[in-house]
């Protein structure tokens, strides 16, 4: 009788341990249900200011317009992460645009960026100077006609332009740089994992500067 009792207790204990283990395994591999996306938008008067975007994680597209205003549209969502985000989830309801309007610069950012993924669409007068400061993600600048300065930690930067810049400086610490001029690929400096391209043209105006820590830079002059 004692042996049968011990066997039942042992079996019940093992079964309980398996159920608990399975529960934790399910918790570890099941993604946290993401909150619904939130959309933000705002329009500002343009008075010759430089436009700076400060973004931790996400994507940003900058479009040139013939208007004299700045229009921004942002979609925010919880960043993809492991089940540890259960302990540090962000409340999207509290996320808002945090815009600093100065006489010489407009800074665009969100008031909360922890565990937040951002997708920006920024419409600017084509003569506005642009500065993108991004941690991780993808940025694309199309047909702007003044200074473009991009500092990207990890990701992909793409620039398409029709003007001739007086100065071009492109550097990827670990990654690839490609430059096309009228459909022709230009020579790139290569040094182990680093790639770079530098050029100056006295007939041009404005400066194009792109620095990526890890990732790719694609520039197309059309």
N, CA, C and O of each residue as an XYZ file, in Angstrom:
888
protein
N       0.838     -1.208      0.000
C       0.000      0.000      0.000
C       0.874      1.261      0.000
O       0.598      2.219     -0.722
N       1.926      1.245      0.817
C       2.824      2.402      0.920
C       3.511      2.676     -0.415
O       3.665      3.833     -0.808
N       3.928      1.611     -1.120
C       4.582      1.800     -2.415
C       3.635      2.419     -3.434
O       4.028      3.276     -4.226
N       2.338      1.957     -3.400
C       1.351      2.514     -4.334
C       1.103      3.981     -4.044
O       0.944      4.770     -4.975
N       1.066      4.371     -2.767
C       0.836      5.753     -2.371
C       1.985      6.647     -2.832
O       1.765      7.733     -3.368
N       3.209      6.175     -2.616
C       4.389      6.931     -3.051
C       4.390      7.107     -4.562
O       4.747      8.166     -5.077
N       3.972      6.020     -5.285
C       3.944      6.102     -6.748
C       2.932      7.136     -7.220
O       3.200      7.883     -8.162
N       1.722      7.187     -6.545
C       0.698      8.159     -6.926
C       1.165      9.585     -6.661
O       0.960     10.477     -7.484
N       1.803      9.795     -5.493
C       2.286     11.128     -5.138
C       3.353     11.592     -6.135
O       3.357     12.742     -6.576
N       4.252     10.670     -6.475
C       5.315     10.989     -7.429
C       4.744     11.343     -8.794
O       5.181     12.299     -9.435
N       3.760     10.559     -9.232
C       3.127     10.806    -10.538
C       2.417     12.150    -10.554
O       2.519     12.901    -11.525
N       1.685     12.459     -9.458
C       0.966     13.734     -9.379
C       1.932     14.902     -9.377
O       1.677     15.924    -10.014
N       3.050     14.758     -8.659
C       4.046     15.825     -8.587
C       4.662     16.091     -9.953
O       4.812     17.243    -10.361
N       5.021     15.014    -10.661
C       5.600     15.161    -11.990
C       4.610     15.803    -12.956
O       4.988     16.641    -13.774
N       3.343     15.406    -12.858
C       2.331     15.987    -13.732
C       2.182     17.475    -13.471
O       2.048     18.262    -14.408
N       2.206     17.863    -12.206
C       2.085     19.280    -11.863
C       3.265     20.073    -12.398
O       3.104     21.183    -12.906
N       4.453     19.489    -12.279
C       5.654     20.159    -12.769
C       5.593     20.332    -14.281
O       6.015     21.365    -14.800
N       5.073     19.334    -14.997
C       4.961     19.434    -16.450
C       3.968     20.516    -16.856
O       4.201     21.259    -17.809
N       2.843     20.598    -16.115
C       1.846     21.626    -16.417
C       2.429     23.009    -16.204
O       2.243     23.892    -17.041
N       3.144     23.215    -15.079
C       3.759     24.506    -14.786
C       4.806     24.857    -15.839
O       4.883     25.995    -16.302
N       5.630     23.835    -16.218
C       6.662     24.062    -17.220
C       6.040     24.455    -18.557
O       6.526     25.365    -19.229
N       4.969     23.770    -18.939
C       4.305     24.089    -20.199
C       3.717     25.485    -20.176
O       3.747     26.198    -21.179
N       3.180     25.874    -19.025
C       2.599     27.215    -18.902
C       3.652     28.281    -19.092
O       3.429     29.263    -19.801
N       4.816     28.091    -18.454
C       5.896     29.069    -18.599
C       6.445     29.077    -20.014
O       6.816     30.133    -20.528
N       6.503     27.900    -20.660
C       6.984     27.841    -22.036
C       6.045     28.605    -22.953
O       6.486     29.336    -23.841
N       4.748     28.432    -22.733
C       3.769     29.153    -23.543
C       3.899     30.646    -23.334
O       3.815     31.417    -24.289
N       4.104     31.064    -22.091
C       4.270     32.481    -21.784
C       5.494     33.044    -22.469
O       5.489     34.183    -22.936
N       6.563     32.229    -22.527
C       7.821     32.734    -23.071
C       7.765     32.918    -24.578
O       8.415     33.810    -25.124
N       6.977     32.063    -25.261
C       7.004     32.131    -26.715
C       5.799     32.856    -27.304
O       5.773     33.157    -28.498
N       4.800     33.138    -26.465
C       3.617     33.821    -26.975
C       3.841     35.321    -26.950
O       4.112     35.866    -25.880
N       3.741     36.018    -28.081
C       3.964     37.460    -28.090
C       2.876     38.206    -27.338
O       1.720     37.785    -27.305
N       3.263     39.312    -26.741
C       2.312     40.129    -26.023
C       1.373     40.790    -27.016
O       1.810     41.290    -28.053
N       0.104     40.795    -26.706
C      -0.865     41.433    -27.585
C      -0.581     42.924    -27.670
O      -0.626     43.625    -26.660
N      -0.291     43.408    -28.867
C       0.061     44.815    -29.035
C      -1.172     45.700    -28.939
O      -2.261     45.325    -29.372
N      -0.985     46.862    -28.372
C      -2.069     47.831    -28.345
C      -2.338     48.329    -29.760
O      -1.487     48.209    -30.642
N      -3.516     48.882    -29.968
C      -3.855     49.426    -31.276
C      -2.930     50.586    -31.611
O      -2.493     51.321    -30.726
N      -2.634     50.745    -32.908
C      -1.795     51.860    -33.334
C      -2.489     53.183    -33.022
O      -3.714     53.266    -32.934
N      -1.668     54.203    -32.860
C      -2.195     55.547    -32.605
C      -1.619     56.489    -33.648
O      -0.419     56.457    -33.920
N      -2.464     57.327    -34.233
C      -2.038     58.271    -35.263
C      -2.032     59.689    -34.713
O      -2.952     60.108    -34.011
N      -0.967     60.419    -35.050
C      -0.823     61.810    -34.635
C      -0.501     62.645    -35.865
O       0.153     62.162    -36.790
N      -0.951     63.886    -35.885
C      -0.632     64.772    -37.002
C      -0.668     66.219    -36.529
O      -1.377     66.570    -35.586
N       0.117     67.050    -37.213
C       0.146     68.469    -36.876
C       0.768     69.256    -38.033
O       1.557     68.716    -38.808
N       0.405     70.533    -38.138
C       0.924     71.408    -39.185
C       1.492     72.673    -38.557
O       0.916     73.221    -37.617
N       2.641     73.142    -39.090
C       3.309     74.324    -38.554
C       3.658     75.272    -39.696
O       3.861     74.841    -40.832
N       3.725     76.539    -39.394
C       4.215     77.515    -40.358
C       5.727     77.355    -40.504
O       6.431     77.076    -39.533
N       6.214     77.535    -41.730
C       7.656     77.464    -41.983
C       8.198     78.876    -42.197
O       7.701     79.638    -43.027
N       9.239     79.201    -41.416
C       9.858     80.522    -41.517
C      11.371     80.414    -41.640
O      12.113     81.186    -41.033
N      11.821     79.443    -42.438
C      13.246     79.298    -42.685
C      14.000     78.475    -41.663
O      15.230     78.444    -41.698
N      13.301     77.798    -40.742
C      13.991     77.041    -39.708
C      14.565     75.722    -40.247
O      14.070     75.152    -41.219
N      15.623     75.268    -39.578
C      16.097     73.900    -39.792
C      15.111     72.967    -39.097
O      14.587     73.296    -38.033
N      14.858     71.800    -39.700
C      13.920     70.836    -39.130
C      14.693     69.614    -38.638
O      15.379     68.948    -39.414
N      14.575     69.329    -37.340
C      15.297     68.221    -36.715
C      14.297     67.184    -36.226
O      13.346     67.514    -35.516
N      14.514     65.929    -36.607
C      13.728     64.815    -36.089
C      14.582     64.013    -35.126
O      15.697     63.612    -35.458
N      14.056     63.780    -33.931
C      14.748     62.995    -32.905
C      13.919     61.735    -32.661
O      12.851     61.804    -32.052
N      14.407     60.579    -33.136
C      13.632     59.344    -33.060
C      14.513     58.194    -32.594
O      15.640     58.033    -33.064
N      13.988     57.392    -31.662
C      14.736     56.237    -31.173
C      14.640     55.060    -32.144
O      15.652     54.601    -32.674
N      13.419     54.575    -32.375
C      13.219     53.384    -33.202
C      12.052     53.617    -34.156
O      10.981     54.059    -33.740
N      12.265     53.318    -35.444
C      11.157     53.442    -36.386
C      11.609     53.812    -37.779
O      12.741     53.532    -38.174
N      10.705     54.450    -38.530
C      10.997     54.862    -39.897
C      10.557     56.298    -40.098
O       9.656     56.790    -39.418
N      11.212     56.970    -41.050
C      10.868     58.359    -41.348
C      11.030     58.598    -42.844
O      12.058     58.260    -43.431
N      10.009     59.179    -43.448
C      10.067     59.586    -44.850
C       9.896     61.099    -44.913
O       8.965     61.655    -44.331
N      10.805     61.755    -45.624
C      10.764     63.212    -45.771
C      10.489     63.533    -47.230
O      11.217     63.090    -48.118
N       9.439     64.303    -47.476
C       9.023     64.639    -48.827
C       9.121     66.146    -49.051
O       8.745     66.931    -48.181
N       9.625     66.548    -50.215
C       9.702     67.963    -50.569
C       8.368     68.424    -51.147
O       7.740     67.712    -51.930
N       7.942     69.625    -50.751
C       6.719     70.210    -51.291
C       7.003     71.656    -51.705
O       8.061     72.206    -51.399
N       6.052     72.250    -52.397
C       6.148     73.654    -52.787
C       5.354     74.556    -51.846
O       5.135     75.731    -52.139
N       4.924     73.995    -50.711
C       4.158     74.762    -49.735
C       5.085     75.414    -48.721
O       6.243     75.021    -48.585
N       4.571     76.412    -48.012
C       5.353     77.091    -46.981
C       4.846     76.692    -45.597
O       4.580     77.533    -44.740
N       4.724     75.395    -45.415
C       4.317     74.868    -44.119
C       4.958     73.501    -43.905
O       5.406     72.851    -44.849
N       4.991     73.086    -42.653
C       5.523     71.780    -42.273
C       4.357     70.924    -41.797
O       3.605     71.318    -40.905
N       4.219     69.772    -42.391
C       3.125     68.879    -41.995
C       3.710     67.525    -41.596
O       4.501     66.942    -42.336
N       3.319     67.035    -40.431
C       3.843     65.755    -39.955
C       2.687     64.809    -39.649
O       1.643     65.211    -39.137
N       2.908     63.550    -39.979
C       1.972     62.477    -39.652
C       2.784     61.346    -39.016
O       3.795     60.915    -39.570
N       2.338     60.870    -37.860
C       3.079     59.835    -37.144
C       2.129     58.727    -36.712
O       1.066     58.990    -36.148
N       2.518     57.492    -36.980
C       1.796     56.334    -36.453
C       2.705     55.678    -35.421
O       3.850     55.339    -35.721
N       2.195     55.501    -34.208
C       2.995     54.904    -33.140
C       2.372     53.578    -32.713
O       1.153     53.410    -32.731
N       3.224     52.657    -32.334
C       2.764     51.352    -31.866
C       3.782     50.805    -30.884
O       4.914     51.286    -30.814
N       3.375     49.797    -30.126
C       4.314     49.161    -29.212
C       5.369     48.412    -30.008
O       5.043     47.666    -30.932
N       6.627     48.609    -29.655
C       7.718     47.932    -30.346
C       7.634     46.432    -30.117
O       7.272     45.984    -29.029
N       7.971     45.649    -31.151
C       8.005     44.194    -30.995
C       9.087     43.828    -30.008
O      10.218     44.306    -30.099
N       8.728     42.966    -29.054
C       9.714     42.550    -28.047
C       9.283     41.226    -27.445
O       8.253     40.668    -27.822
N      10.070     40.733    -26.517
C       9.785     39.458    -25.882
C       8.750     39.630    -24.776
O       8.222     40.723    -24.570
N       8.466     38.534    -24.064
C       7.461     38.586    -22.998
C       7.910     39.467    -21.843
O       7.108     39.775    -20.961
N       9.196     39.886    -21.827
C       9.652     40.778    -20.767
C       8.944     42.129    -20.833
O       8.900     42.860    -19.843
N       8.386     42.462    -22.011
C       7.687     43.738    -22.130
C       6.433     43.779    -21.262
O       5.825     44.836    -21.096
N       6.043     42.620    -20.703
C       4.942     42.616    -19.748
C       5.228     43.551    -18.583
O       4.314     44.122    -17.988
N       6.505     43.699    -18.267
C       6.877     44.484    -17.105
C       7.190     45.932    -17.472
O       7.381     46.760    -16.580
N       7.249     46.262    -18.787
C       7.622     47.631    -19.164
C       6.858     48.113    -20.403
O       7.422     48.818    -21.241
N       5.588     47.739    -20.522
C       4.807     48.159    -21.682
C       4.496     49.645    -21.615
O       4.281     50.202    -20.539
N       4.475     50.276    -22.777
C       4.192     51.708    -22.848
C       2.708     51.933    -23.071
O       2.058     51.152    -23.766
N       2.181     52.968    -22.502
C       0.781     53.321    -22.689
C       0.674     54.275    -23.873
O       1.071     55.436    -23.783
N       0.139     53.779    -24.975
C       0.063     54.607    -26.174
C      -0.846     55.814    -25.982
O      -0.687     56.832    -26.657
N      -1.789     55.701    -25.071
C      -2.698     56.831    -24.828
C      -1.942     58.066    -24.364
O      -2.399     59.190    -24.568
N      -0.791     57.860    -23.742
C      -0.023     58.986    -23.198
C       0.976     59.565    -24.194
O       1.611     60.583    -23.916
N       1.119     58.921    -25.354
C       2.106     59.363    -26.339
C       1.546     60.525    -27.160
O       0.458     60.427    -27.728
N       2.289     61.606    -27.216
C       1.879     62.788    -27.972
C       3.087     63.389    -28.679
O       4.229     63.079    -28.340
N       2.835     64.241    -29.653
C       3.911     64.990    -30.289
C       4.504     65.978    -29.301
O       3.779     66.650    -28.567
N       5.816     66.061    -29.287
C       6.535     67.019    -28.433
C       7.396     67.869    -29.365
O       8.515     67.488    -29.709
N       6.871     69.013    -29.767
C       7.516     69.856    -30.778
C       8.082     71.103    -30.124
O       7.383     71.815    -29.404
N       9.360     71.357    -30.384
C      10.036     72.541    -29.841
C      10.219     73.550    -30.975
O      11.018     73.334    -31.887
N       9.483     74.635    -30.908
C       9.529     75.658    -31.958
C      10.479     76.770    -31.543
O      10.206     77.514    -30.602
N      11.598     76.876    -32.253
C      12.556     77.944    -32.011
C      12.658     78.800    -33.267
O      12.135     78.440    -34.322
N      13.332     79.930    -33.143
C      13.420     80.849    -34.282
C      14.249     80.267    -35.422
O      14.002     80.585    -36.585
N      15.240     79.406    -35.103
C      16.114     78.865    -36.144
C      15.984     77.354    -36.328
O      16.553     76.785    -37.260
N      15.231     76.707    -35.434
C      15.122     75.254    -35.553
C      13.797     74.775    -34.977
O      13.310     75.291    -33.971
N      13.223     73.766    -35.650
C      12.037     73.080    -35.153
C      12.440     71.638    -34.863
O      12.911     70.928    -35.752
N      12.253     71.207    -33.616
C      12.597     69.845    -33.224
C      11.328     69.023    -33.102
O      10.418     69.372    -32.349
N      11.276     67.921    -33.853
C      10.134     67.021    -33.844
C      10.497     65.758    -33.078
O      11.527     65.140    -33.348
N       9.661     65.374    -32.130
C       9.863     64.131    -31.394
C       8.579     63.776    -30.655
O       7.617     64.544    -30.642
N       8.585     62.603    -30.045
C       7.477     62.186    -29.202
C       7.842     62.418    -27.741
O       9.018     62.397    -27.378
N       6.837     62.639    -26.912
C       7.116     62.856    -25.493
C       7.546     61.578    -24.787
O       8.145     61.630    -23.713
N       7.241     60.427    -25.389
C       7.616     59.136    -24.822
C       8.110     58.241    -25.945
O       7.416     58.069    -26.947
N       9.323     57.656    -25.790
C       9.874     56.833    -26.859
C      10.269     55.428    -26.406
O      10.618     54.599    -27.246
N      10.226     55.139    -25.125
C      10.596     53.813    -24.632
C       9.604     52.771    -25.135
O       8.394     52.936    -24.980
N      10.114     51.699    -25.737
C       9.290     50.599    -26.247
C       8.272     51.053    -27.282
O       7.233     50.415    -27.455
N       8.566     52.158    -27.975
C       7.652     52.704    -28.961
C       8.282     52.613    -30.353
O       9.441     52.978    -30.544
N       7.506     52.122    -31.317
C       7.906     52.131    -32.722
C       7.170     53.272    -33.412
O       5.965     53.446    -33.229
N       7.907     54.053    -34.212
C       7.348     55.252    -34.828
C       7.465     55.180    -36.348
O       8.470     54.708    -36.880
N       6.440     55.647    -37.034
C       6.464     55.742    -38.490
C       6.072     57.172    -38.863
O       4.904     57.554    -38.783
N       7.086     57.960    -39.276
C       6.887     59.370    -39.577
C       6.777     59.604    -41.079
O       7.492     58.984    -41.866
N       5.879     60.500    -41.469
C       5.849     61.090    -42.801
C       5.909     62.607    -42.602
O       5.026     63.203    -41.985
N       6.970     63.217    -43.138
C       7.215     64.638    -42.911
C       7.228     65.354    -44.254
O       8.023     65.024    -45.134
N       6.345     66.333    -44.408
C       6.242     67.102    -45.653
C       6.808     68.497    -45.396
O       6.306     69.241    -44.554
N       7.875     68.841    -46.148
C       8.606     70.082    -45.888
C       8.735     70.921    -47.160
O       8.744     70.382    -48.267
N       8.835     72.247    -46.995
C       9.254     73.069    -48.142
C      10.599     72.567    -48.639
O      11.488     72.286    -47.835
N      10.760     72.451    -49.934
C      11.959     71.809    -50.483
C      13.253     72.536    -50.113
O      14.326     71.937    -50.170
N      13.173     73.814    -49.737
C      14.376     74.565    -49.378
C      14.744     74.436    -47.898
O      15.717     75.044    -47.453
N      13.983     73.658    -47.134
C      14.264     73.515    -45.702
C      15.478     72.610    -45.480
O      15.668     71.619    -46.185
N      16.292     72.969    -44.489
C      17.412     72.115    -44.081
C      16.884     71.028    -43.153
O      16.033     71.288    -42.303
N      17.396     69.801    -43.319
C      16.868     68.645    -42.600
C      17.977     67.980    -41.791
O      19.091     67.780    -42.276
N      17.643     67.642    -40.543
C      18.569     66.904    -39.680
C      17.801     65.748    -39.050
O      16.857     65.970    -38.292
N      18.203     64.510    -39.360
C      17.540     63.327    -38.814
C      18.486     62.621    -37.860
O      19.568     62.180    -38.249
N      18.064     62.521    -36.604
C      18.857     61.854    -35.572
C      18.081     60.623    -35.120
O      17.114     60.734    -34.365
N      18.511     59.440    -35.588
C      17.726     58.220    -35.404
C      18.589     57.127    -34.793
O      19.745     56.946    -35.178
N      18.019     56.398    -33.836
C      18.752     55.297    -33.211
C      18.771     54.062    -34.084
O      19.831     53.629    -34.534
N      17.594     53.492    -34.325
C      17.470     52.274    -35.119
C      16.289     52.423    -36.064
O      15.194     52.798    -35.645
N      16.514     52.129    -37.349
C      15.379     52.188    -38.262
C      15.753     52.490    -39.689
O      16.858     52.192    -40.140
N      14.812     53.089    -40.393
C      14.966     53.387    -41.816
C      14.533     54.819    -42.080
O      13.496     55.265    -41.589
N      15.341     55.544    -42.866
C      14.993     56.926    -43.219
C      15.110     57.090    -44.725
O      15.962     56.486    -45.377
N      14.221     57.931    -45.262
C      14.223     58.201    -46.698
C      13.935     59.682    -46.916
O      12.944     60.213    -46.416
N      14.812     60.340    -47.668
C      14.659     61.766    -47.971
C      14.596     61.912    -49.488
O      15.479     61.443    -50.206
N      13.536     62.573    -49.964
C      13.307     62.655    -51.401
C      13.216     64.100    -51.873
O      12.342     64.858    -51.454
N      14.147     64.461    -52.759
C      14.089     65.702    -53.539
C      14.160     66.985    -52.717
O      13.634     68.015    -53.139
N      14.803     66.940    -51.552
C      15.043     68.177    -50.811
C      16.188     68.939    -51.479
O      17.030     68.347    -52.153
N      16.207     70.273    -51.280
C      17.159     71.106    -52.024
C      18.020     71.975    -51.120
O      18.478     73.041    -51.532
N      18.240     71.525    -49.894
C      19.135     72.241    -48.989
C      19.936     71.210    -48.195
O      20.003     70.044    -48.585
N      20.542     71.631    -47.087
C      21.369     70.719    -46.306
C      20.557     69.526    -45.804
O      19.430     69.678    -45.334
N      21.149     68.343    -45.911
C      20.567     67.125    -45.354
C      21.637     66.463    -44.492
O      22.712     66.111    -44.977
N      21.328     66.299    -43.210
C      22.275     65.717    -42.260
C      21.582     64.556    -41.559
O      20.590     64.751    -40.857
N      22.106     63.348    -41.751
C      21.493     62.152    -41.174
C      22.505     61.438    -40.297
O      23.617     61.133    -40.729
N      22.104     61.174    -39.054
C      22.926     60.402    -38.116
C      22.082     59.210    -37.669
O      21.135     59.364    -36.898
N      22.438     58.016    -38.161
C      21.648     56.810    -37.925
C      22.522     55.746    -37.274
O      23.578     55.395    -37.800
N      22.078     55.235    -36.126
C      22.860     54.229    -35.421
C      22.907     52.908    -36.166
O      23.978     52.428    -36.538
N      21.732     52.324    -36.382
C      21.623     51.038    -37.074
C      20.442     51.107    -38.031
O      19.333     51.455    -37.629
N      20.679     50.774    -39.305
C      19.554     50.769    -40.229
C      19.921     51.112    -41.649
O      21.028     50.820    -42.102
N      18.983     51.742    -42.366
C      19.113     52.004    -43.796
C      18.721     53.446    -44.081
O      17.636     53.888    -43.703
N      19.599     54.169    -44.742
C      19.329     55.551    -45.141
C      19.302     55.633    -46.656
O      20.215     55.157    -47.330
N      18.241     56.245    -47.190
C      18.093     56.382    -48.637
C      17.805     57.836    -48.976
O      16.891     58.443    -48.418
N      18.596     58.395    -49.900
C      18.441     59.797    -50.298
C      18.346     59.859    -51.811
O      19.176     59.293    -52.522
N      17.322     60.554    -52.297
C      17.154     60.801    -53.726
C      17.115     62.304    -53.931
O      16.329     62.998    -53.286
N      17.971     62.827    -54.840
C      18.044     64.275    -55.010
C      18.323     64.627    -56.470
O      18.908     63.846    -57.221
N      17.885     65.829    -56.845
C      18.101     66.300    -58.207
C      19.117     67.436    -58.269
O      19.630     67.751    -59.343
N      19.410     68.052    -57.127
C      20.377     69.153    -57.120
C      21.798     68.603    -57.037
O      22.005     67.421    -56.762
N      22.776     69.481    -57.280
C      24.184     69.132    -57.080
C      24.627     69.725    -55.753
O      24.552     70.937    -55.553
N      25.090     68.867    -54.843
C      25.552     69.342    -53.543
C      27.003     69.829    -53.644
O      27.814     69.261    -54.377
N      27.305     70.874    -52.905
C      28.684     71.357    -52.878
C      29.583     70.405    -52.098
O      30.791     70.349    -52.328
N      28.980     69.653    -51.169
C      29.752     68.712    -50.365
C      28.912     67.480    -50.072
O      27.759     67.590    -49.652
N      29.499     66.297    -50.297
C      28.832     65.033    -49.996
C      29.770     64.190    -49.134
O      30.924     63.959    -49.492
N      29.252     63.738    -47.993
C      30.033     62.882    -47.092
C      29.143     61.739    -46.626
O      28.160     61.949    -45.915
N      29.505     60.520    -47.040
C      28.724     59.330    -46.686
C      29.642     58.321    -46.023
O      30.688     57.975    -46.572
N      29.257     57.845    -44.844
C      30.098     56.877    -44.146
C      29.237     55.844    -43.432
O      28.315     56.190    -42.694
N      29.554     54.562    -43.664
C      28.940     53.463    -42.935
C      30.048     52.707    -42.218
O      30.950     52.165    -42.857
N      29.982     52.671    -40.891
C      31.029     52.007    -40.113
C      31.099     50.523    -40.407
O      32.184     49.969    -40.585
N      29.940     49.879    -40.459
C      29.853     48.470    -40.830
C      28.671     48.354    -41.783
O      27.516     48.409    -41.360
N      28.964     48.192    -43.071
C      27.857     48.120    -44.012
C      28.246     48.532    -45.409
O      29.414     48.454    -45.791
N      27.255     48.974    -46.175
C      27.453     49.234    -47.599
C      27.000     50.637    -47.964
O      26.000     51.134    -47.446
N      27.746     51.267    -48.858
C      27.395     52.580    -49.399
C      27.302     52.461    -50.913
O      28.220     51.952    -51.556
N      26.196     52.929    -51.485
C      26.062     52.962    -52.941
C      25.670     54.372    -53.363
O      24.845     55.021    -52.720
N      26.277     54.837    -54.458
C      25.983     56.164    -54.998
C      25.765     56.028    -56.497
O      26.602     55.468    -57.205
N      24.637     56.541    -56.976
C      24.348     56.521    -58.406
C      24.152     57.943    -58.904
O      23.458     58.740    -58.275
N      24.767     58.255    -60.035
C      24.625     59.564    -60.663
C      24.094     59.347    -62.079
O      24.816     58.904    -62.971
N      22.806     59.672    -62.261
C      22.202     59.452    -63.570
C      22.185     57.999    -63.987
O      22.279     57.691    -65.176
N      22.067     57.098    -63.016
C      22.013     55.671    -63.313
C      23.360     54.980    -63.340
O      23.425     53.764    -63.518
N      24.460     55.747    -63.164
C      25.802     55.164    -63.165
C      26.337     55.060    -61.738
O      26.317     56.038    -60.990
N      26.813     53.881    -61.366
C      27.354     53.666    -60.030
C      28.730     54.317    -59.911
O      29.568     54.158    -60.798
N      28.966     55.048    -58.821
C      30.243     55.710    -58.580
C      31.116     54.875    -57.649
O      30.623     54.051    -56.879
N      32.426     55.109    -57.738
C      33.383     54.345    -56.932
C      33.249     54.692    -55.454
O      33.069     55.854    -55.090
N      33.338     53.668    -54.612
C      33.188     53.807    -53.164
C      34.492     53.436    -52.467
O      35.175     52.497    -52.877
N      34.838     54.175    -51.408
C      36.007     53.828    -50.604
C      35.660     52.633    -49.713
O      34.633     52.626    -49.034
N      36.535     51.624    -49.730
C      36.304     50.428    -48.915
C      37.521     50.152    -48.049
O      38.657     50.134    -48.525
N      37.257     49.937    -46.768
C      38.324     49.631    -45.824
C      37.796     48.607    -44.833
O      37.150     48.960    -43.847
N      38.074     47.339    -45.101
C      37.572     46.220    -44.300
C      36.049     46.245    -44.298
O      35.455     46.029    -45.354
N      35.385     46.496    -43.173
C      33.919     46.509    -43.140
C      33.362     47.913    -43.343
O      32.153     48.082    -43.500
N      34.222     48.912    -43.340
C      33.783     50.302    -43.495
C      33.725     50.688    -44.966
O      34.591     50.303    -45.750
N      32.695     51.455    -45.338
C      32.609     52.000    -46.687
C      32.271     53.485    -46.600
O      31.583     53.921    -45.678
N      32.764     54.257    -47.572
C      32.560     55.706    -47.522
C      32.615     56.294    -48.928
O      33.125     55.685    -49.869
N      32.064     57.510    -49.029
C      32.125     58.269    -50.274
C      32.194     59.751    -49.917
O      31.421     60.230    -49.088
N      33.124     60.478    -50.547
C      33.283     61.910    -50.289
C      33.480     62.624    -51.622
O      34.183     62.144    -52.510
N      32.836     63.789    -51.735
C      32.967     64.539    -52.973
C      32.670     66.013    -52.704
O      31.877     66.347    -51.824
N      33.317     66.889    -53.474
C      33.056     68.320    -53.402
C      32.901     68.863    -54.812
O      33.587     68.437    -55.741
N      31.981     69.815    -54.951
C      31.714     70.408    -56.263
C      31.434     71.892    -56.050
O      30.429     72.261    -55.443
N      32.322     72.732    -56.550
C      32.203     74.175    -56.336
C      30.974     74.769    -57.015
O      30.535     75.863    -56.662
N      30.415     74.046    -57.993
C      29.232     74.555    -58.684
C      27.935     74.232    -57.935
O      26.869     74.729    -58.296
N      28.026     73.404    -56.899
C      26.830     73.001    -56.173
C      26.531     73.905    -54.995
O      27.221     74.898    -54.763
N      25.495     73.548    -54.257
C      25.151     74.269    -53.039
C      24.504     73.285    -52.062
O      23.918     72.276    -52.453
N      24.632     73.618    -50.780
C      24.105     72.716    -49.773
C      25.057     71.563    -49.490
O      25.955     71.270    -50.279
N      24.842     70.913    -48.346
C      25.684     69.789    -47.941
C      24.829     68.558    -47.657
O      23.761     68.645    -47.051
N      25.326     67.409    -48.113
C      24.698     66.123    -47.814
C      25.667     65.325    -46.947
O      26.771     64.994    -47.378
N      25.241     65.019    -45.720
C      26.086     64.279    -44.786
C      25.271     63.141    -44.181
O      24.227     63.367    -43.568
N      25.764     61.913    -44.362
C      25.070     60.743    -43.827
C      26.089     59.864    -43.109
O      27.105     59.472    -43.682
N      25.801     59.566    -41.856
C      26.668     58.708    -41.056
C      25.823     57.592    -40.460
O      24.889     57.847    -39.701
N      26.157     56.353    -40.810
C      25.442     55.191    -40.291
C      26.433     54.305    -39.548
O      27.483     53.956    -40.089
N      26.110     53.942    -38.325
C      26.997     53.076    -37.553
C      27.065     51.683    -38.151
O      28.141     51.199    -38.503
N      25.916     51.047    -38.264
C      25.810     49.714    -38.868
C      24.633     49.742    -39.824
O      23.495     49.967    -39.412
N      24.907     49.512    -41.111
C      23.794     49.501    -42.045
C      24.177     49.992    -43.425
O      25.349     49.979    -43.799
N      23.190     50.421    -44.169
C      23.355     50.729    -45.590
C      22.964     52.158    -45.901
O      22.029     52.709    -45.320
N      23.710     52.753    -46.842
C      23.407     54.099    -47.357
C      23.248     53.991    -48.865
O      24.134     53.486    -49.554
N      22.127     54.460    -49.370
C      21.890     54.501    -50.816
C      21.571     55.927    -51.222
O      20.634     56.534    -50.703
N      22.358     56.465    -52.160
C      22.142     57.843    -52.641
C      21.982     57.807    -54.151
O      22.778     57.196    -54.864
N      20.948     58.465    -54.615
C      20.677     58.515    -56.062
C      20.496     59.960    -56.496
O      19.617     60.668    -56.003
N      21.357     60.392    -57.441
C      21.216     61.719    -58.063
C      20.602     61.510    -59.429
O      21.169     60.823    -60.279
N      19.417     62.117    -59.638
C      18.713     61.890    -60.907
C      18.501     63.195    -61.657
O      17.924     63.195    -62.745
